[in-house]
Amino acid sequence: MRRVRRWRRALASAACAAVMAGCGGGDGPTESRSTGPDLTRLPQATTFTTLRGLPQDPAPQAETDGTVVHPTSTVEVAARPGGPAVAALPEQQLDSPTWVPVVGARDGWLQVLLPSRPNGVTGWIRDDGRITVARTSHLVKVDLAQRRLTLWESGRKTGTWTVAVGAAETPTPKGRTFLLALLKPAKPTFSPLIVPVGAHSETLETFGGGPGTVAFHGWRDASVFGKAVTHGCIRVPDEALTRLSRIPLGTLVLVT
């Protein structure tokens, strides 16, 4: 199986700082290279937006076959195969290449998970020459009750760690999401790496100036592991963070 190409590790400091502020941040509009509708006038499917009129994930606890896609230019997102464009998916997210998991296919269209609010939002994109299709053999699972992170590759468990998850008032959202980007802060405070996912806090509309994006990140005080104490992010040991940083973007994350 083809492996998803590696993402760029050097990120713009502005995007990185914004996400660090609350496991989330901001970015600007993306210029469309596509012919047809003016995609710059459509809502951009990024971690900073809320999308309306799009379907929810049809099977939020199911695994996939690992198929992921990367738009090589901004592409239209429709609510149904062959439908009109209601949003646009840019080719980059947080200065990393956009890779999203495929959760359905019909008539030359692919249903993909999107990184926007509400959690579990999906959209349909054309399977045409503007996207690269690949497959990842990795899977990330988080068991909130057990405070457990488990990594899988080709159906084989490759690592498991005790982690910290969201507190009762700011829980880590359940469902399936995906690895969205890899951030390497120029001046790390609580974590040398941050791995945002395509999900958001369901109790915080914003946090620290960002949109409440959930992320995996490290923590200097190991006593938090095994506890429900975060604002929704998942704090992981150093070894787990390093391993997560090596997994291809777009890889499915199942939170139960």
N, C-alpha and C positions, 0 to 999 in steps of 0.2 A: 504494500500500500504506500501511496505517496505520503510523505510527511509535509506538514505545513511549514513553510519557510520561516526562518527565525526572524523575530521582530527587532527593530532598532532599539538599542539600549540607551542611547543618548537622547534625552528629551528636552524640549524647551523648558527653561526654568519657570516661566510664568505658568504654564499648564501644570507642572509638577507642584508648585507652591499652592495653587488653587485646590488641587485634590487633597493635598496634605492638610489643608485647613479643616476639612471635615470628612475625610475619605471621599471628597468630591471637589468639583471646581467648575470652571467656565471656559468656553471657547467661542470663537466667533463664527459667523456664517461661512458656509463652504460654497465656493464657486462651482457651478455645474459645468461639465464639459459635454454633457449629453445634448443631442439634438432632440427636438420635440418640446415638451413643456418646459417653462422656465423654472428649473429646480431650485433656484435661489429664492423663489417666492414661496416655496413649500416649507413646512416645518422640517427641520433637520433631525434625523434619528440619531441623537447623541445622548450622552448621560445628562445633559443639561436641559432637556426638553420634556414636555408632556405631550403625548400624541393622542389624538381623538379619532374615533371612527375606525379603529383597527381591531382585529380579533385578538382574543386572549389565547394563551398557550392551550392547545387542546388536550394535552396530557402532561401536566406539570410535574409529575413524579416519574416519568418514563425515561429510560435511557434511549440514546439514539445509536445509529450505526457509525457515528463519528464524522459524518460529512460536514464540512465547513466551507464557507465561501468568502471570497474577498472581492469587493467591487474595485476594479482598477480605475474607475472614475465614478462620480456621483451617479446613483441609479434611482429610478422611480420605485416607490413602495406603494402597493395597492392593497385594498382591503380584501380582494378576492382575485383569483386568476383572471387576467384580461380586463380587470377593472381600471378605473381612472386613478392616476397618481394622487395620493393624499399626503404623502411625505416623501422625503429624499434621504437615502443612506449614503453618507460621504465615504470616501476611500480611506480616511484616517479618523482615529479616535484618540484624543490626548497625545497626538504626535506619534502614535503607533498605527500600523496598518490595520484597517478594519477587517476582522475575521468574525463571522457570526455562524452559529450552528444551524443546520437545516433540520426542521422538525416535520416537514411534509413536502409533497411534490404532486403536481397535477398539471397536465397539458402544457408542458414546457415552462412551468412556473415553479418556484421554490418558496416554501414558507419558512421564514427564519425568525429566530428570536432577535429582538431589538434591544438596545441598551437604554431606552428611555423609560420614563414613567408612563402609565402604571406598570408595576412589576408584572412580568409575564406577557407583555404586549408583543405581538408578532405582526409580520407583514409579508406580502407576496412580492417577489422580485422575478424578473424574467431570467431564465437560464440562457443567456446569450453571450456574445463575445466580450461583454464588458465585465464579466466576473470570472474569477479563477476558482475552480472547485478542487478541493483536496480532502484528505481524510486524516484525522488524528486518532491514534490508538489509545489516547489517555482519557481518564475520567477522574474527576475530583468529587468526593463525597464528604458531606459534613453532617454529622448526627448531633443535633442540638441537645437532646436529652442526655446523651453520653458525653457531650463536649468533646467530640472526636472528629479529627480530620483523617481521611484515608485516601491515599492515591492509588490509582489502578493503571495498568498498562497492558493492553492486549488480554484483558480478562484476568490479569494476575495482580494481586495486591503487592505494591512495591514500598509502602510505608504507611505508618499510622502514628498519630501524635495526639496528646491531650491539648486542647486549645481553650481559649476564652471566647465566649459568645455574648450576644446581646442580653442586657438586663431585662427584667420583666416589663419595665415601662418603655424600653427601647429595644425590642427583640430583633434578632437577625431574621429577615424574612425567609419563609420556606418556599420551596418550589425549585424549578430548574432555571439556571442562569448560565453565565459563561465567563471565561477569563477575557477581560476587555482590553487591558493595557498593562504595561510594565513601567513603573515610575522609579527613577533613581534620583532622590533629592540631592541637590548640590551640597546642602548643609543639613544632613539628617538630624532630626530631633529624637523621635521615638522609634524610628525604623529606618534601616539603610535602603530598603526596597519597599514599594507599595504595589500591590496587584489588585487594581479595581476590577469589579465584576459588573455585569449588566443588570444590577438590581439596586434598589434604594430602600432606605428606611421607610417603614409604613407609618411611623409615628412622628417623624421629624421631616418637615418640608424642606428645611435647610439646616445646616450645621457648620459652624465655623466659617460661614461665608460661602460654602459650597452647597450643592444640591442634595446632600445626604446620600451620596453614592457609597454603597457597601464595598469593603475591600478586605483582602488579606494583608496583614502587616505584622511586623515583629513588635516586641515589647521588652523593655529593659528589666522589668521586675517579673521574674518567673513565677512568683507566687500567685499571679492571676490565672494561670493555666488550670483548667478544670472548673472555672467559675463563670457565672453569667453576670458580667460586670460592664460590658462595653455599650456604646451607643448604637450597636448594630453590626459593626465590623467584627472580623474574626482575627484575634491576636494569636499568632502561632510562634513556636520556637524557631530559633535561627536555622536549624537544619531543614525544617519544613518550608520555611520561606525561600531558602536557596533552591530546594527542589521545585517549588511552585514556579519560581522565576524561569525555570528551564522548560516548562511545559508550553506547548504552542498556544498562541492566542486563539480564541474561539472554542477551546476545549470546554465541554459541558461541565457544569458544577451542579450537583444535586444536593439540595439542603432539605433535610427531613427532620 
